[in-house]
Amino acid sequence: MEFSFSFIINIIIAIYLFVDARKRGKNPWLWGILGLIFGAIVLGIYFIQTGRKTLGWIIVVIAVLWFILALVLGIIGALFGLLF
């Protein structure tokens, strides 16, 4: 079975969130599951929640821009598929 690169990144983010949330007295299962499902945006929100606001906002903005770029490229690809 082949794993995608983004899924591997989400697993790494989920493990980090699980371990760090336990150290900071937050619910590790909640943050780990959210990190596995939503990835980088949850990591940014977690950093904002734990006082590392600058890094958190940078990650959130980059994650949102990446999502918008993927959406736009997907729409353009679908339109080219319909036209040709």
PDB file with one MODEL, atoms N, CA, C and O in Angstrom:
MODEL        1
ATOM      1  N   MET A   1       0.842  -1.183   0.000  1.00  0.00           N
ATOM      2  CA  MET A   1       0.000   0.000   0.000  1.00  0.00           C
ATOM      3  C   MET A   1       0.884   1.241   0.000  1.00  0.00           C
ATOM      4  O   MET A   1       1.862   1.328   0.743  1.00  0.00           O
ATOM      5  N   GLU A   2       0.531   2.166  -0.821  1.00  0.00           N
ATOM      6  CA  GLU A   2       1.330   3.367  -0.975  1.00  0.00           C
ATOM      7  C   GLU A   2       0.738   4.513  -0.148  1.00  0.00           C
ATOM      8  O   GLU A   2      -0.458   4.795  -0.224  1.00  0.00           O
ATOM      9  N   PHE A   3       1.597   5.166   0.642  1.00  0.00           N
ATOM     10  CA  PHE A   3       1.163   6.304   1.449  1.00  0.00           C
ATOM     11  C   PHE A   3       1.547   7.594   0.747  1.00  0.00           C
ATOM     12  O   PHE A   3       2.587   7.670   0.094  1.00  0.00           O
ATOM     13  N   SER A   4       0.717   8.589   0.881  1.00  0.00           N
ATOM     14  CA  SER A   4       1.054   9.877   0.297  1.00  0.00           C
ATOM     15  C   SER A   4       1.949  10.650   1.267  1.00  0.00           C
ATOM     16  O   SER A   4       1.949  10.397   2.472  1.00  0.00           O
ATOM     17  N   PHE A   5       2.695  11.579   0.727  1.00  0.00           N
ATOM     18  CA  PHE A   5       3.608  12.384   1.526  1.00  0.00           C
ATOM     19  C   PHE A   5       2.848  13.209   2.554  1.00  0.00           C
ATOM     20  O   PHE A   5       3.306  13.357   3.686  1.00  0.00           O
ATOM     21  N   SER A   6       1.695  13.749   2.177  1.00  0.00           N
ATOM     22  CA  SER A   6       0.935  14.578   3.115  1.00  0.00           C
ATOM     23  C   SER A   6       0.398  13.751   4.282  1.00  0.00           C
ATOM     24  O   SER A   6       0.309  14.258   5.400  1.00  0.00           O
ATOM     25  N   PHE A   7       0.041  12.496   4.047  1.00  0.00           N
ATOM     26  CA  PHE A   7      -0.436  11.649   5.128  1.00  0.00           C
ATOM     27  C   PHE A   7       0.688  11.363   6.121  1.00  0.00           C
ATOM     28  O   PHE A   7       0.455  11.330   7.329  1.00  0.00           O
ATOM     29  N   ILE A   8       1.888  11.160   5.624  1.00  0.00           N
ATOM     30  CA  ILE A   8       3.037  10.937   6.508  1.00  0.00           C
ATOM     31  C   ILE A   8       3.307  12.193   7.334  1.00  0.00           C
ATOM     32  O   ILE A   8       3.608  12.098   8.524  1.00  0.00           O
ATOM     33  N   ILE A   9       3.203  13.369   6.711  1.00  0.00           N
ATOM     34  CA  ILE A   9       3.377  14.626   7.448  1.00  0.00           C
ATOM     35  C   ILE A   9       2.309  14.758   8.529  1.00  0.00           C
ATOM     36  O   ILE A   9       2.610  15.179   9.646  1.00  0.00           O
ATOM     37  N   ASN A  10       1.061  14.403   8.210  1.00  0.00           N
ATOM     38  CA  ASN A  10      -0.016  14.470   9.201  1.00  0.00           C
ATOM     39  C   ASN A  10       0.225  13.520  10.369  1.00  0.00           C
ATOM     40  O   ASN A  10      -0.097  13.852  11.510  1.00  0.00           O
ATOM     41  N   ILE A  11       0.781  12.352  10.103  1.00  0.00           N
ATOM     42  CA  ILE A  11       1.109  11.418  11.185  1.00  0.00           C
ATOM     43  C   ILE A  11       2.185  12.009  12.095  1.00  0.00           C
ATOM     44  O   ILE A  11       2.092  11.903  13.318  1.00  0.00           O
ATOM     45  N   ILE A  12       3.204  12.630  11.501  1.00  0.00           N
ATOM     46  CA  ILE A  12       4.266  13.259  12.290  1.00  0.00           C
ATOM     47  C   ILE A  12       3.699  14.396  13.129  1.00  0.00           C
ATOM     48  O   ILE A  12       4.044  14.531  14.303  1.00  0.00           O
ATOM     49  N   ILE A  13       2.833  15.217  12.537  1.00  0.00           N
ATOM     50  CA  ILE A  13       2.200  16.317  13.275  1.00  0.00           C
ATOM     51  C   ILE A  13       1.360  15.767  14.417  1.00  0.00           C
ATOM     52  O   ILE A  13       1.396  16.305  15.523  1.00  0.00           O
ATOM     53  N   ALA A  14       0.602  14.698  14.165  1.00  0.00           N
ATOM     54  CA  ALA A  14      -0.252  14.111  15.202  1.00  0.00           C
ATOM     55  C   ALA A  14       0.576  13.571  16.368  1.00  0.00           C
ATOM     56  O   ALA A  14       0.202  13.744  17.528  1.00  0.00           O
ATOM     57  N   ILE A  15       1.685  12.926  16.067  1.00  0.00           N
ATOM     58  CA  ILE A  15       2.553  12.405  17.135  1.00  0.00           C
ATOM     59  C   ILE A  15       3.133  13.553  17.948  1.00  0.00           C
ATOM     60  O   ILE A  15       3.154  13.498  19.177  1.00  0.00           O
ATOM     61  N   TYR A  16       3.606  14.595  17.265  1.00  0.00           N
ATOM     62  CA  TYR A  16       4.147  15.756  17.973  1.00  0.00           C
ATOM     63  C   TYR A  16       3.091  16.389  18.880  1.00  0.00           C
ATOM     64  O   TYR A  16       3.363  16.692  20.042  1.00  0.00           O
ATOM     65  N   LEU A  17       1.887  16.585  18.340  1.00  0.00           N
ATOM     66  CA  LEU A  17       0.819  17.203  19.124  1.00  0.00           C
ATOM     67  C   LEU A  17       0.446  16.331  20.315  1.00  0.00           C
ATOM     68  O   LEU A  17       0.212  16.850  21.407  1.00  0.00           O
ATOM     69  N   PHE A  18       0.386  15.027  20.127  1.00  0.00           N
ATOM     70  CA  PHE A  18       0.046  14.117  21.211  1.00  0.00           C
ATOM     71  C   PHE A  18       1.062  14.226  22.349  1.00  0.00           C
ATOM     72  O   PHE A  18       0.684  14.350  23.514  1.00  0.00           O
ATOM     73  N   VAL A  19       2.337  14.181  22.011  1.00  0.00           N
ATOM     74  CA  VAL A  19       3.397  14.218  23.028  1.00  0.00           C
ATOM     75  C   VAL A  19       3.456  15.585  23.703  1.00  0.00           C
ATOM     76  O   VAL A  19       3.548  15.664  24.928  1.00  0.00           O
ATOM     77  N   ASP A  20       3.403  16.667  22.913  1.00  0.00           N
ATOM     78  CA  ASP A  20       3.530  18.008  23.483  1.00  0.00           C
ATOM     79  C   ASP A  20       2.290  18.400  24.286  1.00  0.00           C
ATOM     80  O   ASP A  20       2.411  19.093  25.296  1.00  0.00           O
ATOM     81  N   ALA A  21       1.117  17.975  23.862  1.00  0.00           N
ATOM     82  CA  ALA A  21      -0.099  18.301  24.607  1.00  0.00           C
ATOM     83  C   ALA A  21      -0.076  17.644  25.981  1.00  0.00           C
ATOM     84  O   ALA A  21      -0.542  18.225  26.961  1.00  0.00           O
ATOM     85  N   ARG A  22       0.459  16.453  26.047  1.00  0.00           N
ATOM     86  CA  ARG A  22       0.575  15.771  27.342  1.00  0.00           C
ATOM     87  C   ARG A  22       1.496  16.559  28.275  1.00  0.00           C
ATOM     88  O   ARG A  22       1.207  16.670  29.466  1.00  0.00           O
ATOM     89  N   LYS A  23       2.595  17.105  27.760  1.00  0.00           N
ATOM     90  CA  LYS A  23       3.531  17.884  28.569  1.00  0.00           C
ATOM     91  C   LYS A  23       2.909  19.177  29.073  1.00  0.00           C
ATOM     92  O   LYS A  23       3.231  19.633  30.170  1.00  0.00           O
ATOM     93  N   ARG A  24       2.019  19.773  28.280  1.00  0.00           N
ATOM     94  CA  ARG A  24       1.438  21.070  28.616  1.00  0.00           C
ATOM     95  C   ARG A  24       0.087  20.969  29.308  1.00  0.00           C
ATOM     96  O   ARG A  24      -0.567  21.988  29.531  1.00  0.00           O
ATOM     97  N   GLY A  25      -0.338  19.771  29.648  1.00  0.00           N
ATOM     98  CA  GLY A  25      -1.579  19.591  30.384  1.00  0.00           C
ATOM     99  C   GLY A  25      -2.836  19.737  29.544  1.00  0.00           C
ATOM    100  O   GLY A  25      -3.913  19.990  30.083  1.00  0.00           O
ATOM    101  N   LYS A  26      -2.716  19.583  28.251  1.00  0.00           N
ATOM    102  CA  LYS A  26      -3.866  19.629  27.349  1.00  0.00           C
ATOM    103  C   LYS A  26      -4.280  18.193  27.009  1.00  0.00           C
ATOM    104  O   LYS A  26      -3.556  17.246  27.314  1.00  0.00           O
ATOM    105  N   ASN A  27      -5.430  18.041  26.388  1.00  0.00           N
ATOM    106  CA  ASN A  27      -5.935  16.719  26.038  1.00  0.00           C
ATOM    107  C   ASN A  27      -5.127  16.167  24.853  1.00  0.00           C
ATOM    108  O   ASN A  27      -5.285  16.650  23.732  1.00  0.00           O
ATOM    109  N   PRO A  28      -4.267  15.170  25.081  1.00  0.00           N
ATOM    110  CA  PRO A  28      -3.419  14.678  23.984  1.00  0.00           C
ATOM    111  C   PRO A  28      -4.198  13.951  22.896  1.00  0.00           C
ATOM    112  O   PRO A  28      -3.829  14.029  21.724  1.00  0.00           O
ATOM    113  N   TRP A  29      -5.263  13.250  23.255  1.00  0.00           N
ATOM    114  CA  TRP A  29      -6.048  12.527  22.247  1.00  0.00           C
ATOM    115  C   TRP A  29      -6.751  13.481  21.306  1.00  0.00           C
ATOM    116  O   TRP A  29      -6.779  13.257  20.096  1.00  0.00           O
ATOM    117  N   LEU A  30      -7.320  14.550  21.854  1.00  0.00           N
ATOM    118  CA  LEU A  30      -8.003  15.537  21.020  1.00  0.00           C
ATOM    119  C   LEU A  30      -7.037  16.163  20.016  1.00  0.00           C
ATOM    120  O   LEU A  30      -7.322  16.212  18.819  1.00  0.00           O
ATOM    121  N   TRP A  31      -5.892  16.642  20.508  1.00  0.00           N
ATOM    122  CA  TRP A  31      -4.936  17.309  19.629  1.00  0.00           C
ATOM    123  C   TRP A  31      -4.313  16.338  18.645  1.00  0.00           C
ATOM    124  O   TRP A  31      -4.053  16.704  17.499  1.00  0.00           O
ATOM    125  N   GLY A  32      -4.068  15.103  19.072  1.00  0.00           N
ATOM    126  CA  GLY A  32      -3.504  14.109  18.163  1.00  0.00           C
ATOM    127  C   GLY A  32      -4.452  13.755  17.027  1.00  0.00           C
ATOM    128  O   GLY A  32      -4.036  13.674  15.871  1.00  0.00           O
ATOM    129  N   ILE A  33      -5.725  13.544  17.349  1.00  0.00           N
ATOM    130  CA  ILE A  33      -6.710  13.203  16.317  1.00  0.00           C
ATOM    131  C   ILE A  33      -6.932  14.379  15.373  1.00  0.00           C
ATOM    132  O   ILE A  33      -6.994  14.201  14.157  1.00  0.00           O
ATOM    133  N   LEU A  34      -7.053  15.583  15.936  1.00  0.00           N
ATOM    134  CA  LEU A  34      -7.219  16.764  15.079  1.00  0.00           C
ATOM    135  C   LEU A  34      -6.005  16.960  14.171  1.00  0.00           C
ATOM    136  O   LEU A  34      -6.156  17.311  13.001  1.00  0.00           O
ATOM    137  N   GLY A  35      -4.802  16.735  14.706  1.00  0.00           N
ATOM    138  CA  GLY A  35      -3.592  16.851  13.909  1.00  0.00           C
ATOM    139  C   GLY A  35      -3.533  15.832  12.792  1.00  0.00           C
ATOM    140  O   GLY A  35      -3.043  16.131  11.703  1.00  0.00           O
ATOM    141  N   LEU A  36      -4.028  14.627  13.049  1.00  0.00           N
ATOM    142  CA  LEU A  36      -4.041  13.593  12.023  1.00  0.00           C
ATOM    143  C   LEU A  36      -5.021  13.930  10.900  1.00  0.00           C
ATOM    144  O   LEU A  36      -4.747  13.671   9.728  1.00  0.00           O
ATOM    145  N   ILE A  37      -6.157  14.507  11.265  1.00  0.00           N
ATOM    146  CA  ILE A  37      -7.181  14.806  10.262  1.00  0.00           C
ATOM    147  C   ILE A  37      -6.871  16.090   9.493  1.00  0.00           C
ATOM    148  O   ILE A  37      -6.942  16.116   8.265  1.00  0.00           O
ATOM    149  N   PHE A  38      -6.525  17.156  10.222  1.00  0.00           N
ATOM    150  CA  PHE A  38      -6.394  18.471   9.586  1.00  0.00           C
ATOM    151  C   PHE A  38      -4.959  18.945   9.380  1.00  0.00           C
ATOM    152  O   PHE A  38      -4.738  19.895   8.629  1.00  0.00           O
ATOM    153  N   GLY A  39      -3.996  18.325  10.013  1.00  0.00           N
ATOM    154  CA  GLY A  39      -2.595  18.599   9.745  1.00  0.00           C
ATOM    155  C   GLY A  39      -2.067  19.941  10.212  1.00  0.00           C
ATOM    156  O   GLY A  39      -2.194  20.305  11.381  1.00  0.00           O
ATOM    157  N   ALA A  40      -1.474  20.670   9.281  1.00  0.00           N
ATOM    158  CA  ALA A  40      -0.702  21.869   9.607  1.00  0.00           C
ATOM    159  C   ALA A  40      -1.552  22.977  10.218  1.00  0.00           C
ATOM    160  O   ALA A  40      -1.062  23.713  11.074  1.00  0.00           O
ATOM    161  N   ILE A  41      -2.789  23.116   9.812  1.00  0.00           N
ATOM    162  CA  ILE A  41      -3.605  24.195  10.363  1.00  0.00           C
ATOM    163  C   ILE A  41      -3.850  23.975  11.862  1.00  0.00           C
ATOM    164  O   ILE A  41      -3.885  24.935  12.631  1.00  0.00           O
ATOM    165  N   VAL A  42      -4.018  22.728  12.271  1.00  0.00           N
ATOM    166  CA  VAL A  42      -4.192  22.426  13.697  1.00  0.00           C
ATOM    167  C   VAL A  42      -2.885  22.657  14.444  1.00  0.00           C
ATOM    168  O   VAL A  42      -2.900  23.110  15.589  1.00  0.00           O
ATOM    169  N   LEU A  43      -1.768  22.356  13.819  1.00  0.00           N
ATOM    170  CA  LEU A  43      -0.477  22.632  14.443  1.00  0.00           C
ATOM    171  C   LEU A  43      -0.324  24.125  14.704  1.00  0.00           C
ATOM    172  O   LEU A  43       0.136  24.526  15.772  1.00  0.00           O
ATOM    173  N   GLY A  44      -0.709  24.948  13.730  1.00  0.00           N
ATOM    174  CA  GLY A  44      -0.658  26.394  13.924  1.00  0.00           C
ATOM    175  C   GLY A  44      -1.574  26.862  15.032  1.00  0.00           C
ATOM    176  O   GLY A  44      -1.185  27.699  15.847  1.00  0.00           O
ATOM    177  N   ILE A  45      -2.788  26.335  15.075  1.00  0.00           N
ATOM    178  CA  ILE A  45      -3.730  26.708  16.127  1.00  0.00           C
ATOM    179  C   ILE A  45      -3.213  26.260  17.493  1.00  0.00           C
ATOM    180  O   ILE A  45      -3.371  26.977  18.481  1.00  0.00           O
ATOM    181  N   TYR A  46      -2.608  25.097  17.553  1.00  0.00           N
ATOM    182  CA  TYR A  46      -2.029  24.612  18.801  1.00  0.00           C
ATOM    183  C   TYR A  46      -0.915  25.541  19.288  1.00  0.00           C
ATOM    184  O   TYR A  46      -0.832  25.853  20.476  1.00  0.00           O
ATOM    185  N   PHE A  47      -0.062  25.980  18.357  1.00  0.00           N
ATOM    186  CA  PHE A  47       0.999  26.902  18.746  1.00  0.00           C
ATOM    187  C   PHE A  47       0.424  28.221  19.256  1.00  0.00           C
ATOM    188  O   PHE A  47       0.952  28.798  20.206  1.00  0.00           O
ATOM    189  N   ILE A  48      -0.646  28.700  18.639  1.00  0.00           N
ATOM    190  CA  ILE A  48      -1.301  29.925  19.110  1.00  0.00           C
ATOM    191  C   ILE A  48      -1.857  29.709  20.509  1.00  0.00           C
ATOM    192  O   ILE A  48      -1.712  30.574  21.372  1.00  0.00           O
ATOM    193  N   GLN A  49      -2.493  28.565  20.744  1.00  0.00           N
ATOM    194  CA  GLN A  49      -3.088  28.257  22.046  1.00  0.00           C
ATOM    195  C   GLN A  49      -2.051  28.126  23.150  1.00  0.00           C
ATOM    196  O   GLN A  49      -2.337  28.422  24.310  1.00  0.00           O
ATOM    197  N   THR A  50      -0.846  27.683  22.798  1.00  0.00           N
ATOM    198  CA  THR A  50       0.180  27.452  23.821  1.00  0.00           C
ATOM    199  C   THR A  50       1.165  28.609  23.956  1.00  0.00           C
ATOM    200  O   THR A  50       2.209  28.467  24.592  1.00  0.00           O
ATOM    201  N   GLY A  51       0.835  29.751  23.360  1.00  0.00           N
ATOM    202  CA  GLY A  51       1.648  30.939  23.582  1.00  0.00           C
ATOM    203  C   GLY A  51       2.716  31.205  22.546  1.00  0.00           C
ATOM    204  O   GLY A  51       3.423  32.207  22.654  1.00  0.00           O
ATOM    205  N   ARG A  52       2.865  30.367  21.560  1.00  0.00           N
ATOM    206  CA  ARG A  52       3.844  30.593  20.489  1.00  0.00           C
ATOM    207  C   ARG A  52       3.103  31.175  19.288  1.00  0.00           C
ATOM    208  O   ARG A  52       2.985  30.550  18.234  1.00  0.00           O
ATOM    209  N   LYS A  53       2.611  32.397  19.492  1.00  0.00           N
ATOM    210  CA  LYS A  53       1.675  33.017  18.550  1.00  0.00           C
ATOM    211  C   LYS A  53       2.285  33.317  17.185  1.00  0.00           C
ATOM    212  O   LYS A  53       1.644  33.075  16.161  1.00  0.00           O
ATOM    213  N   THR A  54       3.500  33.834  17.149  1.00  0.00           N
ATOM    214  CA  THR A  54       4.107  34.201  15.866  1.00  0.00           C
ATOM    215  C   THR A  54       4.259  32.981  14.963  1.00  0.00           C
ATOM    216  O   THR A  54       3.848  33.002  13.803  1.00  0.00           O
ATOM    217  N   LEU A  55       4.846  31.928  15.499  1.00  0.00           N
ATOM    218  CA  LEU A  55       5.018  30.704  14.723  1.00  0.00           C
ATOM    219  C   LEU A  55       3.665  30.108  14.343  1.00  0.00           C
ATOM    220  O   LEU A  55       3.489  29.613  13.230  1.00  0.00           O
ATOM    221  N   GLY A  56       2.717  30.158  15.267  1.00  0.00           N
ATOM    222  CA  GLY A  56       1.393  29.633  14.997  1.00  0.00           C
ATOM    223  C   GLY A  56       0.699  30.345  13.856  1.00  0.00           C
ATOM    224  O   GLY A  56       0.129  29.702  12.974  1.00  0.00           O
ATOM    225  N   TRP A  57       0.742  31.670  13.864  1.00  0.00           N
ATOM    226  CA  TRP A  57       0.080  32.427  12.795  1.00  0.00           C
ATOM    227  C   TRP A  57       0.766  32.220  11.457  1.00  0.00           C
ATOM    228  O   TRP A  57       0.101  32.167  10.422  1.00  0.00           O
ATOM    229  N   ILE A  58       2.088  32.102  11.461  1.00  0.00           N
ATOM    230  CA  ILE A  58       2.806  31.839  10.211  1.00  0.00           C
ATOM    231  C   ILE A  58       2.357  30.502   9.622  1.00  0.00           C
ATOM    232  O   ILE A  58       2.101  30.408   8.422  1.00  0.00           O
ATOM    233  N   ILE A  59       2.262  29.474  10.457  1.00  0.00           N
ATOM    234  CA  ILE A  59       1.856  28.157   9.981  1.00  0.00           C
ATOM    235  C   ILE A  59       0.410  28.182   9.487  1.00  0.00           C
ATOM    236  O   ILE A  59       0.100  27.584   8.457  1.00  0.00           O
ATOM    237  N   VAL A  60      -0.472  28.864  10.209  1.00  0.00           N
ATOM    238  CA  VAL A  60      -1.884  28.936   9.797  1.00  0.00           C
ATOM    239  C   VAL A  60      -2.014  29.633   8.446  1.00  0.00           C
ATOM    240  O   VAL A  60      -2.728  29.149   7.567  1.00  0.00           O
ATOM    241  N   VAL A  61      -1.332  30.763   8.273  1.00  0.00           N
ATOM    242  CA  VAL A  61      -1.422  31.504   7.016  1.00  0.00           C
ATOM    243  C   VAL A  61      -0.875  30.677   5.856  1.00  0.00           C
ATOM    244  O   VAL A  61      -1.482  30.636   4.787  1.00  0.00           O
ATOM    245  N   ILE A  62       0.271  30.015   6.059  1.00  0.00           N
ATOM    246  CA  ILE A  62       0.843  29.186   4.996  1.00  0.00           C
ATOM    247  C   ILE A  62      -0.080  28.018   4.667  1.00  0.00           C
ATOM    248  O   ILE A  62      -0.251  27.681   3.495  1.00  0.00           O
ATOM    249  N   ALA A  63      -0.679  27.393   5.683  1.00  0.00           N
ATOM    250  CA  ALA A  63      -1.580  26.262   5.440  1.00  0.00           C
ATOM    251  C   ALA A  63      -2.820  26.699   4.665  1.00  0.00           C
ATOM    252  O   ALA A  63      -3.267  25.992   3.761  1.00  0.00           O
ATOM    253  N   VAL A  64      -3.378  27.860   5.012  1.00  0.00           N
ATOM    254  CA  VAL A  64      -4.559  28.354   4.301  1.00  0.00           C
ATOM    255  C   VAL A  64      -4.210  28.715   2.860  1.00  0.00           C
ATOM    256  O   VAL A  64      -4.961  28.391   1.941  1.00  0.00           O
ATOM    257  N   LEU A  65      -3.070  29.385   2.657  1.00  0.00           N
ATOM    258  CA  LEU A  65      -2.649  29.719   1.296  1.00  0.00           C
ATOM    259  C   LEU A  65      -2.396  28.464   0.466  1.00  0.00           C
ATOM    260  O   LEU A  65      -2.734  28.430  -0.717  1.00  0.00           O
ATOM    261  N   TRP A  66      -1.810  27.441   1.065  1.00  0.00           N
ATOM    262  CA  TRP A  66      -1.561  26.172   0.375  1.00  0.00           C
ATOM    263  C   TRP A  66      -2.878  25.519  -0.035  1.00  0.00           C
ATOM    264  O   TRP A  66      -2.995  24.989  -1.140  1.00  0.00           O
ATOM    265  N   PHE A  67      -3.869  25.559   0.858  1.00  0.00           N
ATOM    266  CA  PHE A  67      -5.179  24.993   0.546  1.00  0.00           C
ATOM    267  C   PHE A  67      -5.847  25.753  -0.600  1.00  0.00           C
ATOM    268  O   PHE A  67      -6.424  25.146  -1.501  1.00  0.00           O
ATOM    269  N   ILE A  68      -5.765  27.084  -0.560  1.00  0.00           N
ATOM    270  CA  ILE A  68      -6.359  27.899  -1.627  1.00  0.00           C
ATOM    271  C   ILE A  68      -5.668  27.612  -2.955  1.00  0.00           C
ATOM    272  O   ILE A  68      -6.337  27.490  -3.981  1.00  0.00           O
ATOM    273  N   LEU A  69      -4.337  27.504  -2.954  1.00  0.00           N
ATOM    274  CA  LEU A  69      -3.595  27.188  -4.172  1.00  0.00           C
ATOM    275  C   LEU A  69      -4.011  25.833  -4.741  1.00  0.00           C
ATOM    276  O   LEU A  69      -4.217  25.698  -5.947  1.00  0.00           O
ATOM    277  N   ALA A  70      -4.133  24.834  -3.873  1.00  0.00           N
ATOM    278  CA  ALA A  70      -4.549  23.507  -4.336  1.00  0.00           C
ATOM    279  C   ALA A  70      -5.962  23.546  -4.901  1.00  0.00           C
ATOM    280  O   ALA A  70      -6.249  22.881  -5.896  1.00  0.00           O
ATOM    281  N   LEU A  71      -6.834  24.308  -4.285  1.00  0.00           N
ATOM    282  CA  LEU A  71      -8.211  24.430  -4.764  1.00  0.00           C
ATOM    283  C   LEU A  71      -8.266  25.102  -6.130  1.00  0.00           C
ATOM    284  O   LEU A  71      -8.965  24.639  -7.031  1.00  0.00           O
ATOM    285  N   VAL A  72      -7.527  26.191  -6.277  1.00  0.00           N
ATOM    286  CA  VAL A  72      -7.510  26.911  -7.555  1.00  0.00           C
ATOM    287  C   VAL A  72      -6.918  26.041  -8.656  1.00  0.00           C
ATOM    288  O   VAL A  72      -7.459  25.985  -9.760  1.00  0.00           O
ATOM    289  N   LEU A  73      -5.817  25.366  -8.365  1.00  0.00           N
ATOM    290  CA  LEU A  73      -5.209  24.492  -9.374  1.00  0.00           C
ATOM    291  C   LEU A  73      -6.123  23.323  -9.722  1.00  0.00           C
ATOM    292  O   LEU A  73      -6.155  22.888 -10.873  1.00  0.00           O
ATOM    293  N   GLY A  74      -6.860  22.812  -8.748  1.00  0.00           N
ATOM    294  CA  GLY A  74      -7.822  21.751  -9.027  1.00  0.00           C
ATOM    295  C   GLY A  74      -8.947  22.222  -9.920  1.00  0.00           C
ATOM    296  O   GLY A  74      -9.374  21.501 -10.822  1.00  0.00           O
ATOM    297  N   ILE A  75      -9.429  23.424  -9.676  1.00  0.00           N
ATOM    298  CA  ILE A  75     -10.495  23.982 -10.518  1.00  0.00           C
ATOM    299  C   ILE A  75      -9.983  24.224 -11.933  1.00  0.00           C
ATOM    300  O   ILE A  75     -10.669  23.914 -12.907  1.00  0.00           O
ATOM    301  N   ILE A  76      -8.779  24.778 -12.047  1.00  0.00           N
ATOM    302  CA  ILE A  76      -8.204  25.006 -13.379  1.00  0.00           C
ATOM    303  C   ILE A  76      -7.998  23.674 -14.105  1.00  0.00           C
ATOM    304  O   ILE A  76      -8.278  23.576 -15.300  1.00  0.00           O
ATOM    305  N   GLY A  77      -7.520  22.667 -13.408  1.00  0.00           N
ATOM    306  CA  GLY A  77      -7.353  21.361 -14.025  1.00  0.00           C
ATOM    307  C   GLY A  77      -8.663  20.754 -14.471  1.00  0.00           C
ATOM    308  O   GLY A  77      -8.733  20.129 -15.529  1.00  0.00           O
ATOM    309  N   ALA A  78      -9.711  20.934 -13.669  1.00  0.00           N
ATOM    310  CA  ALA A  78     -11.031  20.416 -14.061  1.00  0.00           C
ATOM    311  C   ALA A  78     -11.561  21.146 -15.280  1.00  0.00           C
ATOM    312  O   ALA A  78     -12.164  20.529 -16.158  1.00  0.00           O
ATOM    313  N   LEU A  79     -11.344  22.456 -15.344  1.00  0.00           N
ATOM    314  CA  LEU A  79     -11.794  23.221 -16.503  1.00  0.00           C
ATOM    315  C   LEU A  79     -11.048  22.807 -17.772  1.00  0.00           C
ATOM    316  O   LEU A  79     -11.660  22.687 -18.833  1.00  0.00           O
ATOM    317  N   PHE A  80      -9.751  22.589 -17.676  1.00  0.00           N
ATOM    318  CA  PHE A  80      -8.997  22.114 -18.838  1.00  0.00           C
ATOM    319  C   PHE A  80      -9.462  20.731 -19.253  1.00  0.00           C
ATOM    320  O   PHE A  80      -9.488  20.416 -20.443  1.00  0.00           O
ATOM    321  N   GLY A  81      -9.828  19.909 -18.291  1.00  0.00           N
ATOM    322  CA  GLY A  81     -10.347  18.589 -18.619  1.00  0.00           C
ATOM    323  C   GLY A  81     -11.668  18.654 -19.356  1.00  0.00           C
ATOM    324  O   GLY A  81     -11.945  17.818 -20.216  1.00  0.00           O
ATOM    325  N   LEU A  82     -12.478  19.633 -19.029  1.00  0.00           N
ATOM    326  CA  LEU A  82     -13.761  19.793 -19.721  1.00  0.00           C
ATOM    327  C   LEU A  82     -13.581  20.396 -21.114  1.00  0.00           C
ATOM    328  O   LEU A  82     -14.320  20.071 -22.043  1.00  0.00           O
ATOM    329  N   LEU A  83     -12.601  21.267 -21.243  1.00  0.00           N
ATOM    330  CA  LEU A  83     -12.415  21.955 -22.527  1.00  0.00           C
ATOM    331  C   LEU A  83     -11.704  21.100 -23.561  1.00  0.00           C
ATOM    332  O   LEU A  83     -11.980  21.225 -24.754  1.00  0.00           O
ATOM    333  N   PHE A  84     -10.812  20.247 -23.138  1.00  0.00           N
ATOM    334  CA  PHE A  84     -10.015  19.488 -24.107  1.00  0.00           C
ATOM    335  C   PHE A  84     -10.323  18.052 -24.020  1.00  0.00           C
ATOM    336  O   PHE A  84      -9.749  17.252 -24.760  1.00  0.00           O
TER     337      PHE A  84
ENDMDL
END
